[in-house]
Amino acid sequence: MNPTFKLSKQPQENTKKRFYFNCSANAFIIFMACYYGLVINIPFMHGAFSAITSLHTFSWLFLFSVPLLLICLLIIFFSVVSIRGILKPINYLLLVLSSAALYGSLNYGVVFDYSMIQNTVETDSSEALSYLNLQLVGFLLLFAALPVFILSRIKINCARPYKEVISRLKLLLASFALIALVVVNFYADYAATGRNNRILKKEIIPFQYLSSGYKYARDQLLYSDIEFKNIDTTPTLASPSTTRVTVIVVGETARAENFSYQGYERNTNQYTQKHNVTYFDNVSSCGTATAVSVPCMFSLQTHANFSRLDSDNQQNVIDLIQQAGTDVLWVDNNSGCKNVCTRVPTINIDTKASELCDGKYCFDEALLAPLKHKLANLSQANTVIVLHMMGSHGPTYFKRYPEKFKQFSPTCDRSDIQNCSAEELVNTYDNTIAYSDFINAQVIEQLKALPANIDKQLLYVSDHGESLGENGAYLHGFPYAFAPTAQTHVPLYIWADEHNQRITAKCLNNLNSTLAQSHDAIFHTLLSLTGVASKTYQTSEDLLASCQTINHSETKI
Ligand SMILES: [Zn+2]
């Protein structure tokens, strides 16, 4: 084993003068392992060093064993994937993906676990483009394009297959020996540090996104044809003669702590305030990303046992409400309903159709026209309309509200939000919260305009929260167990008209809205709000249980 890099001063004829460097395959593997270990994994190294040096006592040898261990693991990894013939294409791909993961980690503190991979795959092109800015382009040129170019100029000299295998085995043996040495000496330190800093291992590039990507692809390809499960085939309307209109507003990226209802010092709820909504101040989300939270909140599954694969293949509460005889409409101004609306009539807001849209996005006011049209053409006694907002989706918060709704300034009018001041960022975000509040107030106004004999009600809930630079964290999508509360504490409120026969002002006032609740309650609360009796209903999970006059217990399991 003699890994060496050699500059080709006079390129050989058979290399067509294309290569500037020659190196052995082993030298290439060691070089890549060092590059990934010491450059691409800077966030992991920083986290590991911080965790170790913050201990009361720590050994310097343990500290320096971390990069050694990582490089050895990477040597094993690159030995496996550096297959003759496709060595370069594989490494081009890894360099591009890894640089993108490094950018996300350095700038937003995100890690690419399963739900982040899912969220990334389900992101539409407009959403993806909103991350594009000069800093990202410069970063990718430096960390993806340049390494790819350099790699294209390296000629990797592979020996005869037999010799190559022997040489590779020696390299692997040396790596395993070093790993064994580290483990034998520092096993207890690694176990303790790992246990107290579980997020660290999720930060290692490329292992994090490759293992999550593999699991996601496996679920999509292998298990996509699982049988559809009906959780209740006989949901019914508890009182079919009652005329009722329910609007469910699914918020996007609204975090509770920036709601004045939550005690926030700024008035970000000035529009709905006059409508007397009942706010629940202790609600946690199911996930930290849309692709998890939206399907989860409508699913009978809970945060504890949620599987997107299962939720995609069984009835959700919207299905049950429709099946009971309700006229359901889903109106989407986001990147889709994440398979929740697959079996109900759906309107996707056309981003090119009105002055409220810029061709890629629409302000949430675009949801109001289809709502108005639906309310003017009610066809059944029980109607449910879901409005899926664009809300406070980042990083381009400044594109979420029209200029006249710029209540707080100066704002951060760019997508590389980490380069804005904290004040600018929070101002911009608060403008999105206030604008969403305006939209919800408009929805309530539309409902109020309906005849008095119709029960009118609204439930608003956000899918997840957002980090706005606190402790260097931005956006959302962190692994749930490590996510800051800002990403999991969500606003939820319910409004009912003053003549509402079941959800009366008295019962709303008597609700205990400070109890710890979660998205798990949405499924059951929507059943009771819309007056649907189902064997799946659980009183203990219903936020409005004390308001009910209908008796679900007869049909309960
Ligand atoms: Zn979301």
Residues whose N, C-alpha, C, O or C-beta is under 5 A from the ligand:
A	BS01	ZN	E252 T253 A289 T290 D463
